Amino acid sequence: MQERSSDHPRPIKNSGIGSALGRGIISGAADDDPSAIGTYASAGARFGLDILWTAPLTLPMMFTVVYLSSKLGQVSGRGLFQAIHDFYPRWLLWLVLVGVVLGNTIEAAADLGGIAASLGLFTTLPFWFTVMGVAATIFALQIFGSYTLISRIFRWLALTLIAYAGAALMAKPDLVAALRGTFLVSVEFNKDFLSILVAIIGTTLSAYLYTWQSNEEVEEKIADGQTSLSQRKGASSRELRQSRRDILIGMSFSNLIMYFIILCTGATLHANGQTDIETAAEAAHALKPIAGEAAGYLFAAGVVSVGFLAVPVMTTGAAYDLAQSFGWKGNLHARAREAPGFYVVIGVVTAVAVALNFLGFNPMRALVWSGIVQGFSTPPLLLLIILMTNNRKIMGDQVNSRAMNIMACVTTAAIFAATLALIASWFM
């Protein structure tokens, strides 16, 4: 998949495993946020190892959408919503913005609740205190930490997801059943199965990934001294090859963790008749008597660690989107006094996410519905990204290759098909 080369190649700042851990792994780990872990755990508990095939199937979809978002940021020098603001009608901008910001806020709320519930396995602190303490800690990091510091912390938090490999091994899954579930696609045409399938696709391809990845590319260019739009425009073929490799590493890592979570809960909870799991914390608690104390604690520790990565990705993503839509200055290189609107949005979204945890609803149940909503809203946004990355006014000569367009269209069609199948099941 060779993209057309740029007339203005730039030197690559980082290469090799350092770059992969700095960007691809961060995006991949953010995709395995506590709410996603809850969805995967629920899928494994309810349908067992027969649903393992969803992990390898979604890998090319994840790679395609994240790479196109990365390419948009690198070549245009703009974040996703800056590009929509500059090249598309305002009604389209506001329509997409509302859906994405609402989705980010709900998912951040579910993740804060997931972190607090998982910490409850280690401490006796009240739930409300833990939610507020976690939110305050994350917000302080965003306000007072530099982009470089935040990026380094995110990189190491991402690696804690390896805990799920350990939990899966402790579950001692049936190898033959695991291989069969991995390579044989098994689909049930009923509402329960299609709902979890759309939720998996929705949470795996969540919109916050697109905005975060495009904006992270812009942040990296700013860190390299390219502070103006004219300086940031353009990327060489070598840079894009590097990006494809880094994103493939990151998405493969994310997908492997998804696989281990389904494997772990499918081999233990489903096999023992515990099919109704609503939260990641419930899954961790239920694993302890079946797979051992260590497996349960590893599962919970993974939820907590990645939650500290995912929540700021979502709240900062909402701030990026609003700042770019309204023309405010806003990036993690700017201090609070230099970009007040940007940091106020981070604070407001964080506060709303905290408040949602005290309204009496189950945040993980809301997350599954959020994943279903993402499944409905993702295809139009994907179509918009495909249009932008084929627009020569935005991308110059770096428009998509035919192979990349085919992959993107197949991904969009697959999501549409799953969503339409779910709608059809409601009337069965």
N, C-alpha and C positions, 0 to 999 in steps of 0.2 A: 504494500500500500504506500507507494511513493507519492508524496504531495509535491506540487509544483514549487520550484525553488524561488526564493526571494531575491530581489535585486539588491537588498541591503542586509547582507549577513552580519550577525553580531556574534561576538565571542560568547562561549558558554561559561557562565560563572561557576557552576558546580557540575560535576559529572560523576558517573558511577554510583556506587551505593549511597554515598552521602546525599546526592540529589534525590534518589528514590525514597530514602527515609525522610527527607525534608518536605516533599510535596506529595508524591504518589501514595505513600503510606498514610499520611495524614488524612487525605480525602477518603482512602479506603477504610481506615479505622472509624472516621466520622460516620460512614455509612452503616457501621455496626454499632450504632448508638444503643442505649438501654432499651428504647422502644422497639428497635429492630430486633434486639436480642429476645425481647418478650414475644414478638411475632414469630420468630424462628422456633423458640422454645415451645410455643403453643402449637405450631405446625407439627413438630416432632412428637409432642405428647399426644396429639389428636390422631395423626395419620401414620405415625411410626416411620420406619426406614423407607417406606414406599414413596415418600415425598422428597427423598434426597436428590432426585434428578433435577429439582429446581435450582440447585446451586450451580452445576456446570452450565445449565441452560441460560441462566441470567448473566454469566460472566461476559460473553461478547456484547450483550446489551449495555452492561455497566461500562465496559471499556469504551464503547462507541460514544455514549452520551458525555462521559467525562472528558474524553479526548477532544471532542468537538468544542466543548466549553473552554478547555485549556487553549486550544488553537485560536478561538475567538479572542481571548484575552491577550495572547502573545502577539498575534498579527495586527489586530486593530488597536491594541494599547488601551482597550476599554474593558470594564466589567460588563457583564451581561445586560444589566438594566441601563447602563450608560449607552450601550449600543442601541437598545430599543428606543431610548429617549432621543438619540441623535438621528435615527433613520426611519422611525415608524410613527404612525398617528398616535396622538395622546390617548384616545379612547382605548386603544390596544394596550398601551403602557399601563393605564390604571386598572384595566381588567385583569391583566396578568399579575400586577403588583399586589392587589387585594388577596388573591388566592395564595400567592407565595408567602406573604407576610403572615397571614392567618395560619397557614400550614406550619411555618417555622415556630410560631408562638405556641401552638398546641403541642407540637412535638417537643419543644423545650420544656413545657410543663410536664409532659409524660416522663421525660428523661430525669427531671429533678425529682419527681416522685419515685422513679425507679432507683435512683441513687440513694435516696433517703430510706426506702424500704430495704434495700440491700445492706446498707450500713446498720440497719436494725438487727442483722444477724451477728454483728460484732459488738454493738453497743446497746445500752439501755436508754439512750437519749430519746426524748419525745420526737415524734415524726415532724411536728411543726417546727421545732427548733433545728432539726437536721436540715430540712428543706431551706429554711432561711439562712442557716450558716453556710451551706454549700453555695447557694446563690450569691451571698455576699462575698465569699472567697473568690468565686469566678469573676464577678464584676470588678473586684479590686485588681485582679490580674489584668483585666482588659483596660482598666483606667491607668494603672501605674506601670504596667509592664511594656517593654518595647516589642516591636514585631519580631525581632530576632529572638528574644527571650521566649515569647509565646510559641514561636515555631519550634524551638528546641524542646520545650516542655511537651508540646503536642507529639513530637516525634517519639519521645520515650514513653509517653502514655500509650501510644499506639501499640507498642511492642508488648504491653501487658495482655493484649488479647490472646497471646500465645497460651495463656492459662486455659483456654477452651480446648486446646489440643490435649492438655493433660487431663482435663475433666472427661473428655471423650474416651481416652485410653483407659481411665479408671472405670468407665462404664462397661468395659469388656463386651463390645458389640459383636454380633454374629457376622463374621466376615462375608459369608455367602449372601446373606440377606442384605448386607450393606452394598455389595457389588451389584446385586440385582436392582436395588432401589436407586442406585446411581446411574445405571445405564439403560434401564427399562422405564420408559415413560408410562406412568399409571395415572389416569385422569378419571375422576368421578364427576359425573354431570349432575351435581346437586348443589344447593345453595351453600351449605357449609364448606364443601371443598373449594368451590369457585370463589367464595368470599376470602378464604385464607390464601388462595393463589393470587388473587388481585392484591391483597394486603402485602404479600411477599414482594410482588413486582412493584407496588407503590412505594414501599419503604426502601427497597433496594435501589430504586431510581428516583428518590425524592428530589424535589426541585432545589433544595438548599445545596445539594452537591454541585449543581450547574453554576449557581451564583458564586459559591465559595471558590470553586476551581478557577473560574475566569478572573475573579478578583485576586486570588493568590498569585496568579501570573503577573498581574499588574503590580502587586506589592513587591514581588521579587525584582521587577524592573526598577521600581522606585528605590529599593535597597541598593541597586547597582548604580544609582545616580541618575537614572532616566526619569526625571521628575515631570517633564512636560509631555503632553500627548504626542507631539511631533517626534520627540526622542524615543518614545515607547513603541511607535508603529513599526511593524515589520518583524519577521523572524526568518532565520535561515533554514534551509532544508535540514541541516545538521541539528539545529535546535529542535525542530519538530520531530525528528527521529528520536532524539534524546527524550522528548516529552512522551512519545508513544511508548518507549521502553519503560520509563518511570511509572506511567499510568497503568501499564500492563502489570507491572510488579505490584503496585498498590491495590488494584482491583482483584488480582489473583489472591493476594493476602486476605482481603476482605471476604472474598468468596469462599476461601478455605475455612475461615472462621465461621461463616454461616453454615458450612457443611458440618463442621465439628459440633456446633450447637444442636442442629437437627439430629445428628448421629447420637449425641449424648442423651438428649431427652427421649428420642425414639427408642433407644436400646434399653432405657431404664423405666421412665415414667409410663410410656405407652405399653411396654411389655408387662408392666405390673398393674395395668388397668387405671392408672391415673391420667386420664385424657383431658381433663378440664383444668388447664393451667392458664391463668389470665395475666400473670406478671412474671418478670424475670426473677424477682425475689421469691415468689412462690416456687418457681422451678428449682432455685438454689436450695430452698428449705426442703423440698420434696426429695431432692437427690441424696441428701445426707444419710437417711436410713437405708437407701437402696445401693448407692455407689460408694458410700463412705463419707465421713465428715470432711475429709480433704477435698473431695470432688465438689461438695456443696459450697465450701468456702472459696475454692478456686473460681467457681461459677459466679459467686457474689462479688468477689474481688475484681473480676473482669468487668462487671456491670459498673462498679464504682469508678474504676480507672478510666474507662472509655467515656463515661458520662462527663467527667471533667474535661474531656476533649470535645465532645459533641455539643454540649450546651453552648459554649462560646462560639462555636462554628455557626449555630443557628441564630443566636442573638446578634452576632456581628453580621451575619448574612442579611438579616432583616434591615440592619442599619445601612449596609452597603446599598441595598435595593432602594430604600427610601431616599438616601442622600443623593444617589445618582438620578433618581426620578425627579427630585425637586431642585437639582443643581447645586446642592450643598457640597462643601469640602468635606471629605470623609474617607480616611484610611487609617490603618493601625500605626502608621509612621507619624501621624499628627497627634499632638498632645490634646488633652480635653479642651484647653482654652483656645486652641487653634481650630478645632472642629466641634463646637459645642452641640450642634444639632445631631451629629453622628453619635456622640456618646450619650446624649439624652435619649435617643431611640434605643440604644443598647440597654439603658437603665429602665425605660418604660416596658420594653418587651420582657426583660427579666422579671420586673415587678408583676406584670400580668401573668407570666408563667407561674410565679410563686402563688399568686392569688387563686389560680385555677385549681391548685391542689387542695384548697380549703372549701370548695363548693360542693363537696359531697359525692362527686362522681368518681368512678374508677378510671384513673388516668390511662391505664394500659388498654382498657376497653375502648376508651376514646381514641387511643393510638391505632387500634386495629381499624376503626372507622376512618381515622385520618389516613391510614394507608390505602383504604378503599377509595377515599376522595382523591388521594394522590394518583391512584390508578386511572381515575377519570380525567384529572387535570393535566397529567404528564404528557399525553400525546399531543395536545395543541401546542404546548411549550416546546416539545421536541421538534414539531414541524417548523416552529418559528426559528429555532436554532439552526435547523437544516437550511432554511431560507437565508439566514444571515451569513452562514459560512459558505454559501454559494453566491453571495452578492459581491460583485467586484468593487462596488463603491466602498464596501466595508473591508474586504479582504484583499483587494488588488489582484495579483496573479496567484495568490495562495488559496484559491477556491478549492473545494473538495475534489478528490479524485472520484472516478466512477465507482470504484470498489468501496470507498468510504460512504458514498451516497447510498449504495445498495444496502450496506450494513445498517445505516441509520434508518432507512425506510422499512427494512425488515423488522427492526426493533420497534418502530412506531406501530407498524401493522400488528405485531404480536401483542402489544399492550392493548390496542383497540379491540382485537379479537377476544382477549381474556375478559375485558370489561363488558363487551357485548354479550358474551356467554353468561356472565354473572347476571346481567339484566334479564336475559331470557329465562334463567333459572328462577327468578322471582315470580314468574307467571306459570311455572310448571305445576 
